[in-house]
Amino acid sequence: MLRFVKAVLAGALGGAMIPLCVTLPLAVAALFAPGAPAEAVLLGVLPLLASLAVVLPASLVIGLPVCWHLRRRGAESAEAYLCWGGGFGLLLPLALVIAKGASEAILLCGPGVIAGAATGYVWWRGGAKRVADV
């Protein structure tokens, strides 16, 4: 369970990293301005929450079956998890573009690849450590 939580949080942070580079400085600046600091905190963490809202269901619906498939075939490796994670991180925004015609979603492909690859890699590292400890 801890392995899953670490992987999801790493993927969410990886996917939100680029927008966080913009929103965190704005949130810190807004904290020192007169007004409500609650909105500033929300502005700072909103990309992370949005990324988490995508990474968590994708990890459950896609990641766990992929893990089962790789384990069953004896094909588990860091490269396999990176490729599967990054590939599905790329495909999810592309599916949104195709299904809804939302061409702006193409901008999410880069963060999607980062989020998927980070999730897969951290998942692999957690399992590799567990196997190495045995």
N, C-alpha and C positions, 0 to 999 in steps of 0.2 A: 504494500500500500504506500509506504513512504517513497519507494522507487517511482511509483506512478505520479505521486504528488510532485516530487522533484522534477520529473521529466516535463510535466504539464506547466509548472511554474517557469522552468527554464525556457520552454518554447514560447510561452506567453511573453516573457521578458524579451526574448530575442525578436519576436514579431513586433513588439511595441517600441523597440529601441529607437528607431528613426523618428517616429512622432514624439517620443519622450524627449528627444533632444530639442524639440521646439517648445513643447508644453511645460516642461519642468522649469526652464528659466522664466517663462511667462507667469507660472504659478508662484514662483519665489518672489518675483517683482510685485505681483498682486497682493501677496501677504503683507507687504510693507506699505501698500496704498490704503487710504481710508476706504472703508466699505466692509463687506462680509468676507472673512477669510475662508469660510466654508466653500464658497464657490471656487476660490483659488486652489484649495486642496483637491476638489473634484476635477478641476481643469488639469491638475498635475497627474492624476492617476487615471483619467478617463481612457487614454490609449491602452494602458495595461488592462483595465477592466474589459475593454472591447476585444482585445487580443485573447484574453482568458475565456471570453464567451465563445470564441471560435475554436481555440485550441482544445479545451476540455471536451466538448462533444466530438470533435474530430478524433481525439485520442481514444475515446470510448468506441466510436463507431468504426473507425478505420484502423487506428494504431493497434488495438488489442487483437483484432483478427489477423492483421499482418504479422504480429509477433507469434501468434499461434501457428500461422502458415510457415513462417521461417523456421520456427523450432521443430515443427513436424518434418520439414524437409531437410533439417540439419544444415541450414544455410545461414545461420545467425552469424553476423559479423558487423563491425562498425560501419563498413562501407555499405552493407545491405540496408541497415537502419537509416543511414544518412541519405541514401538514394531513395528509398521508399518514402521517408518523411519529407524530404525536399520535393520529391515528385508530386506527392499529394498536396503539399503546401502550394505548389504551382497550379495544380489542377483545380483546386477549390475556387480561387478567384476566376479562373478561366471558365469554369462551369457557370458562375454567376453572370459573366459576360455573355455567354451563349444563351443561357436560359432566359435572362431578363433583358438582355440588350443593354446592360449597364456598362458602357464602355469605360467609365471611370474606374471600375473595379480592376482594370488591368494594372493600375498603380499598386494594387495590393499583392501582385505576384512576387515582387522582391521580398517584402516582409513575410509573405506566406512561405517562401522557400526557406528563409532564415528560421522561421518558427518551426516548420516541419523538421528541418535538419537538426535543429537544436534539441527538439523533443526526442527524436530518434537517437541521437548521440548520447544524451543523458540517460535515456532508457537503457541503451546498450552498456554504458559504463556502470550503471547500477547492477546490472545482471552479471557483468564480467567480474566485478568485485566480489559479488556473492558466490560465484562459482569458484573464484580464486581462493576465497576464504575456507572453502570446504576441504 
